[in-house]
């Protein structure tokens, strides 16, 4: 049975987004196919139920923006902040976040597949349930997030930290871990715990994860 490390392991912190001090207002700018959005401040815009392919957002701020039910394909957000946004029921295929922060946002029911997170910080977000399958996640922190039931199957993790998160029932089947640290998280009934080999676990969640490992090994406690 693979072993889970309980202490040690230094994880690279994500780089902060590089956003200019002065942004231009959105003034009706649309998120649409092949759009290139640069240096724009979006505040309260509604991008609901759209189908968008091959768009780019660079050095932008999205605050209180609704992406509910939108389908994004081959789209990249770079050097951007996404604060208190609603991504619920959004479908994101081959979508990348590069040097981005996502704070206080709702990702409930969203589906992220075959994309990349690099230098990303997600703080105070809710993704219960949500799916991040076949992703490549690098230098990323999930902090104070509600992730119960989240599906990370077939995802690669490199320099990733989970801090003070609820990972109850999270699914890690067939993941690949380069380096990952889980601190003070709830890890009850985690699926695919055996694939977390090499992960550092600190705090009370280490015992919860050990129970999941034992269950997958067929060990019964009486």
C-alpha positions in Angstrom: 0.0 0.0 0.0 1.4 3.4 -0.9 2.5 5.6 2.0 1.3 9.1 2.8 3.9 11.4 4.2 2.7 13.3 7.3 5.2 16.1 7.6 7.8 18.0 5.6 7.8 18.9 2.0 8.3 22.5 0.7 5.8 23.7 -1.9 6.6 26.5 -4.3 4.2 29.5 -3.8 2.2 30.7 -6.9 3.3 33.9 -8.6 1.0 36.9 -8.2 -0.9 38.2 -11.2 0.8 41.1 -13.0 -2.0 43.6 -13.3 -1.5 47.3 -14.4 -2.5 49.9 -11.9 -4.9 51.5 -14.4 -7.5 49.5 -16.2 -10.1 50.7 -18.7 -13.8 50.1 -17.9 -15.6 47.3 -19.8 -18.2 49.6 -21.4 -20.1 46.8 -23.1 -17.1 44.7 -24.1 -18.4 41.2 -24.8 -16.9 37.8 -24.0 -17.2 36.0 -27.4 -15.4 33.7 -29.9 -11.8 34.8 -30.5 -12.1 37.8 -28.2 -8.9 39.3 -26.9 -9.6 41.2 -23.6 -6.6 43.1 -22.2 -6.4 45.5 -19.3 -10.1 45.7 -18.7 -12.0 46.1 -15.4 -15.3 44.0 -15.5 -17.6 44.8 -12.6 -21.0 43.2 -12.4 -21.2 42.1 -16.0 -23.3 39.1 -16.9 -21.9 36.4 -19.3 -24.7 33.8 -18.7 -25.4 30.8 -21.0 -22.8 31.8 -23.6 -20.8 29.4 -25.9 -17.3 30.8 -26.3 -14.3 29.4 -28.1 -10.7 30.5 -28.3 -11.0 33.7 -26.2 -8.2 35.3 -24.1 -8.3 37.6 -21.1 -5.0 39.2 -20.0 -4.3 41.6 -17.2 -8.0 41.9 -16.4 -10.1 42.1 -13.2 -13.5 40.3 -13.0 -15.5 41.4 -10.0 -19.1 40.1 -9.3 -19.3 38.7 -12.8 -21.7 35.9 -13.7 -20.5 33.1 -16.0 -23.4 30.8 -15.0 -24.1 28.0 -17.4 -21.5 29.3 -19.9 -19.5 27.0 -22.1 -15.8 28.0 -22.5 -13.5 26.1 -24.9 -9.7 26.7 -25.5 -9.9 29.9 -23.5 -7.1 31.4 -21.3 -7.2 33.8 -18.4 -3.7 35.2 -17.5 -2.5 37.8 -15.0 -6.0 38.3 -13.9 -8.2 38.5 -10.7 -11.6 36.9 -10.5 -13.3 38.0 -7.3 -16.8 37.0 -6.1 -17.7 35.6 -9.5 -20.3 32.9 -10.2 -19.0 30.0 -12.3 -21.8 27.6 -11.3 -22.8 25.1 -13.9 -20.1 26.4 -16.2 -18.4 24.0 -18.6 -14.7 24.7 -19.2 -12.9 22.5 -21.7 -9.2 23.1 -22.3 -9.4 26.4 -20.2 -6.2 27.7 -18.6 -5.6 30.0 -15.7 -2.1 31.4 -15.6 -1.0 33.7 -12.7 -4.5 34.3 -11.5 -6.4 34.7 -8.2 -9.9 33.4 -7.7 -11.5 34.7 -4.4 -14.9 34.2 -2.8 -16.3 32.7 -6.0 -18.9 30.0 -6.6 -17.9 27.0 -8.8 -20.8 24.8 -7.8 -21.6 22.2 -10.5 -18.9 23.6 -12.8 -16.9 21.2 -14.9 -13.3 21.8 -15.8 -11.6 19.3 -18.1 -8.2 19.0 -19.8 -7.1 22.5 -18.8 -4.2 24.0 -17.0 -3.8 25.9 -13.7 -0.4 27.5 -13.2 0.4 30.0 -10.4 -3.2 30.2 -9.2 -4.6 30.9 -5.8 -8.2 30.0 -5.0 -9.4 31.4 -1.7 -12.7 31.2 0.0 -14.4 29.4 -3.0 -17.2 26.9 -3.1 -17.2 24.0 -5.5 -19.6 21.5 -3.9 -19.8 19.6 -6.1 -17.5 20.3 -8.9 -15.2 18.5 -11.4 -11.6 19.1 -12.3 -10.7 16.1 -14.4 -7.7 15.5 -16.6 -6.3 18.8 -15.4 -2.6 19.9 -15.0 -2.3 21.9 -11.8 1.0 23.6 -11.1 2.1 25.9 -8.3 -1.5 26.3 -7.1 -3.1 26.9 -3.6 -6.6 26.0 -2.6 -7.3 27.9 0.7 -10.4 28.0 2.9 -12.4 26.3 0.1 -15.4 24.1 0.3 -14.6 21.2 -2.0 -16.7 18.3 -0.6 -17.4 15.7 -3.3 -15.1 17.3 -5.8 -13.8 15.1 -8.6 -10.0 15.4 -9.3 -9.7 12.1 -11.1 -6.9 11.7 -13.7 -5.4 15.1 -12.7 -1.7 15.9 -12.3 -0.6 17.9 -9.3 2.8 19.7 -9.0 3.6 22.1 -6.2 0.0 22.2 -5.0 -1.3 23.0 -1.5 -4.7 22.5 0.1 -5.1 24.6 3.3 -8.1 24.6 5.6 -10.3 23.0 2.9 -13.3 20.6 3.2 -12.3 17.7 1.0 -15.0 15.3 2.3 -15.7 12.7 -0.3 -13.2 14.1 -2.8 -12.2 11.7 -5.6 -8.5 11.3 -6.4 -8.6 8.2 -8.5 -5.7 7.9 -11.0 -4.2 11.2 -10.1 -0.4 11.8 -10.5 1.3 13.6 -7.7 4.6 15.4 -8.3 4.5 17.4 -5.0 1.5 18.2 -2.9 0.8 19.3 0.7 -2.6 19.1 2.5 -2.8 21.1 5.7 -5.6 21.1 8.3 -8.2 19.8 5.8 -11.2 17.5 6.3 -10.4 14.3 4.5 -13.3 12.0 5.4 -14.3 9.3 2.9 -11.8 10.3 0.3 -11.8 8.1 -2.8 -8.6 7.1 -4.6 -6.5 7.8 -1.5 -3.9 5.2 -2.6 -3.0 7.4 -5.6 -1.9 10.2 -3.2 1.5 8.6 -2.7 4.1 11.2 -1.9 1.6 13.8 -0.6 2.4 15.5 2.6 -0.5 15.6 5.1 -0.4 17.8 8.2 -3.1 18.2 10.8 -6.1 16.0 11.9 -6.9 15.1 8.3 -4.0 12.6 8.3 -5.9 10.1 10.4 -9.0 10.6 8.3 -7.0 9.8 5.2 -5.4 6.8 6.9 -8.9 5.4 7.4 -9.7 5.9 3.7 -6.4 4.0 2.8 -7.4 1.2 5.1 -10.8 1.0 3.5 -9.3 0.7 0.0 -7.0 -2.0 1.3 -10.0 -4.0 2.5 -9.1 -3.6 6.2 -12.1 -3.8 8.6 -11.9 -2.3 12.1 -14.1 -3.9 14.8 
